[in-house]
C-alpha cells in the first residue's frame, strides 16, 4: 500500500503544564502552529473542553482566530465544536466571520459529546440533552446558514452565506459514522482516546457513504497520540507525563501536566492496565524508527485518508521536536 502524500495534521488541546499559565500555553500553541506550518502539517485543529485546569482550549472559536492570525497557510479549525453546547446560529456566525477573515483556511469539525463532566455540561446549557438528540438537524441548520440559498430566509447569518468553511463530523462511536455517511461529509474518529469502535465505525462510514455536493468519495481522518524522541528510552520517559495525566482523567483527579520522570515499575504497571490499554491503544511512543513501524501498521489496517496527531508532552521544545520527527516519518513514505 502506498502512503505517499497522506496528509498529516495536529489536534491541539492547549495542555497546561505545571508552573505555567493559560497565557503562556496559548503562546506555545501559536509557536507550535507556526512550526507545524514549516513542517508540512495540513491542519491545526483545536479541541473544546470545559472545567479542566489542564486544558485551556475552551473558547475554541477565539483560539482559532488567534492561531489563524499568526500563521499563513495551515488550515485552522475545530476538533471540534461540541454542537449541543451551542446555538447553530451562533456557531455559523462565528465560523462565517472566521472564514471571511481567513479565506479557505477554516475548518468546522462538529461533535456531540459535552467535552466535560455532566454537571458542567448542564451549567453550559440546561437543555443540552434535547440538543444532543437534534444533532443531525442542527448540522443541517448550519449547512443552511452557510448556503447562498439562505439569503431569502427569515433567519439569516449573512456573514456565513457562501463562505467556504468545510464541515467534518467527529465521532468516537458508530452513531456519528452513520450520520457522516448519510450526509456525505468527512468523518473524523477519536481513536486517540476511544479506539474501541474504530474499525466498525470506519466500515459503516465507508460502506454507507452517500456522495454529496461537498464530497464525492468517503474521506476519513483518525487521531493518534504520538510522543517521539531520538531514542525509545527518551520518548518513554517523556510519556510518563501523559500516563499521569490520563490516570488523573480516569480517577477524576485532573491536574496540570506534570514534569516527566524515569519510568517506574508503578507507572509501567499503570500503563499496562487493561483500562489504560483500551484508552491509549493508539499511542505511539518511541524513536523515528519505532514511529514509522507503528504508523505504517496503523495506516495499513485502517486505510484512513489522513492522520491527526495529539500529544501531551511537558516541555515545549520536546513537543515541537516530537512533531518535527513525526513529520519526517510521514514525508519518508
N, C-alpha and C positions, 0 to 999 in steps of 0.2 A: 504493500500500500504506500502511495506517495503522499507524504505530509508536507511537501514543499509549498511555501506560501500560505500555510494555515495562519490566519490572524491570531494574535495573542493580545490580551487586554488585562487591565487591573481592576479589581474590586477593592475600593478603599473604605475602611471603616473609621478612619481618623482615630486610631487607637491611642489613648492617653497613657504614657508611661509614668511610673512613679517619679516624683520630684519634677514633674513637668506640668504645663498648664494647657488648656484648650487653645489659647492664642499661639503658643509655641507649636502645638500639634498641627494647627492649620497651616502655619508657615512651612512645616516639614512636608505636609501633604502637597502643597504647591510646588515645593522643590522636587518632590518625587515625581509629580506630573510633568514638570519640565524635563527631568532626566528621562522619564518614560518616553516622552516625545522624541528625544535623541536616540533612545534605544530601539525605536521602531514599534512600540506598542500602539494598537489601533484605538483603544478606548480607555478612558479613565472614569469609572463609574463610582458613585458614592452611595453608600447604604443609608437606610433610615432606621435609627434606633432611638429609644427613649428611656429615660430614667436609668441609665447605665453610666457610672462615673468613668468607666474605662473606654467608652466610645463616645466621640464628640460629633458624630455625623447625625445630628437630629434635625437641624434645619436644612434639609437636603438641597432644596432649590437655591437657597442662599449660597451654599458652598459650591454648587455647580457654577454659579455666576463668578465666584471668586477664582475658581480653578480655570474656567474658560478664559477669563480676563487676563490671566497670567501665562497663558500658553497660546500657540499659534495655529496648530493644525490637528492635534489629537482630538478625537471625539470625546465629549464630556457628557455624562448622563447619570441617571438614577438606577441604582441596583439594589432596591428600587424605591419608588414611591409606594408606600403601603396604602393603596387607594381607599380602603374602608375608614382610614383615619381622616380623610379629606373630602371636600366637595369636588366633584368632577369639573365644575365650572372654574373654581379657583385654581385647580391643577392646570387646566387649559390656559388660563390667563398667565400663570407663572411661566409655563414652558413655551407658550406663544411669545412671551416677552423675551425669554432667553434665546429662542430660535430666531427672533428678529435681530437681536444684538449680535449673536454669533451664528450667522447663516450656515446651514448644512454641517453643523458641528455638534448639535444637541440630540441626545437620545432620551427617550422616556420609557424606562422599564417600570412595569406595574406589577405589584404583588398584592396578596390579600391577607397575609399574616399581620399581626399588630406591630411587630418589631419591639415588643416589650412584654411585661407581665400583664395579667388580666386587670388588676386594679388600676394600673397606669393607663391601659387601653380604654377603660371606662372613663377615666378623667379626660382623655383626649377627646372622646366622642361617646356620649352616653347611649346613642342609638347605633353603635358600631356594628352589632351583630346583624341588624337589618341590612346595613350596607354590605356586609360580607356576603349575604345571600344575593344581593343585587350586583355583585362584582361584574358579571358578564354584561349586564345592562349599562353599568356605569362606564365600562370601557367603550361601549357603543356611543355613549353620550360624549365622551372625549373625542372619539373619532368624528362625531358630527360637528362638534365645536371647531375642529381643525379643518373641516371641509369648506371649500369656497361656496358650496351649495347652501351653506347655512346663513348666507347673507340676508335672506328674506325672512328668517325666523324671528319669533318674538323675543327669544332669549339668545343673545349672541356673545361670543368673545371675539370681537373683531380683530384683536391683536393676534389671534391664532389662525384666523381663516386663511388657508392657502400656504401656511408656513410649514416648511419641511422639517418635522420632528418625528422620526420613526418610532413606532410603538413596539415594545417587546413584552411578552408575558413571562413573568418569573414564577417558578414553582419549586416545591420540594416533595410533591406527591403527584399522583396520576390525574387529579382533578384539573389542574392547570394545563396538563398535556392535552386533554380532550378539548379544552377551551381554545388554546392556541391553534390547534389543528383546525377546529371548526371556523375560526375567524381568519385563518390564513396569515397568521402573524409569527414572527420568530419566537423561539422558545428557549428560555434560559433556565438551567437546572442547578439548584443549590447543593451540588454534591460535595462542597467543601465542609458542610456540617450535617447534611441529611442525605447520605448516599443510598439509603436502603432501597428506594424505588427508582433509582436512576435508569436502569435498563428497561424496566417495564414502562416507565414514562416516555422514554425515547422511542420505544417501539410503538406505543399508542400514537404519539405525535406523528411519526414518520408514516405509519400505515393509514392514518385517518386524515392526513393533511389535505385541505381543500384550497387550491390556488385562489389568490385574491388579486385585486388591483395592485396591492403593495408587494406581494411576494408570489412568485410562480412555483417555487420549489421549497421544500422544508429547509429551515435554517436553524441549527441547534448550537447552543453555547453551553459548556459545562464549566463549573467553577471548581478549582482545586486549591489546596494550601501548598505553598512552596517556601521552603527555607533552604537556601543554597549558600555554600561557602567553599573555600579552597579544598577542604577535606571533609569526609563524613563525620569525623570526630568534632570538628569545629561547628558544623551545622547541627549536630546532635546537642551540643552544649547550648547553642542559640535556641533550640527548640524547647528547652526547659521553661522558658518564659511562656510559651504557648500552652504547655501542659498545665502549668499553674493557673493560667487564665481560664482555660476550659474547665478545670476542676472547680474553680470558683463559680462558673456559669452553672455547672451541673448541681452544685450544692447550694446555690442561692447566695453565695458569699462573694459577690462580684467586687473585684479590687482593681486598682491600676495595674498595668502591665509591669511585671517585676523584672529586675536585672537577672540575666541568666546565671546559672551556677553549673558546676560539674554535674553530670548525670549520676544520681544516687540510685541505690537499689530500690528505695521507696518510690522515686519518680519513675523509674523504669517499670516497676510493678504496676504503678498507676496508669502509665501509658499503654500497658498491655492488658488492662482491664477490658472485658468484653464491651462495656458501655462506651469506653473511650474508643475502642477499635471500631465500633459501629459508627460513631460520630466522625472520627478523623481517619476513616479508611483511605481517603484520597488526600493524604498529607505527605508530600514528597520532601524528604529531608536528606540532604547529602551534598556531595561534590557534583561537579558538572557531569561526570560520567554516570553517577548514580541517577541524577535527574533525567538524563537522556534516556536511560533504560526504562525508568518508571513512566515517563511521558510517552514514549513510544508504545509501551504496553497499553496505557490508558487510551490513546488515540486509536489503536488497532481494535480494542474491544468496544469502544463507544461509537466510533465513526462520526464524532461531532465535527461541525464545521469551524468551530472557533474555541479557543481555550481562554478562560478568565482566571486570573490568579489572585489569591488573597494571601496576606502574610501578617503574622504577629511577631515582630522582631523588635527587641528593646532598643537597640542602638540605631539611630537613623542612617548612619553611614553603612552599617551592616545590611540594613534593609535595602538601600539603594544598590549596594553591591549584589545582593541576592537577586534583585530584579534584573540587573545587568547580566548576571550569569545565565538566568533563565532565558533572556532574550537571545543570548549566544547559542543556547541549546536549540531554540526554535529556528534560528537562521541557518543552522547546520543541516537541517533536514533537506 
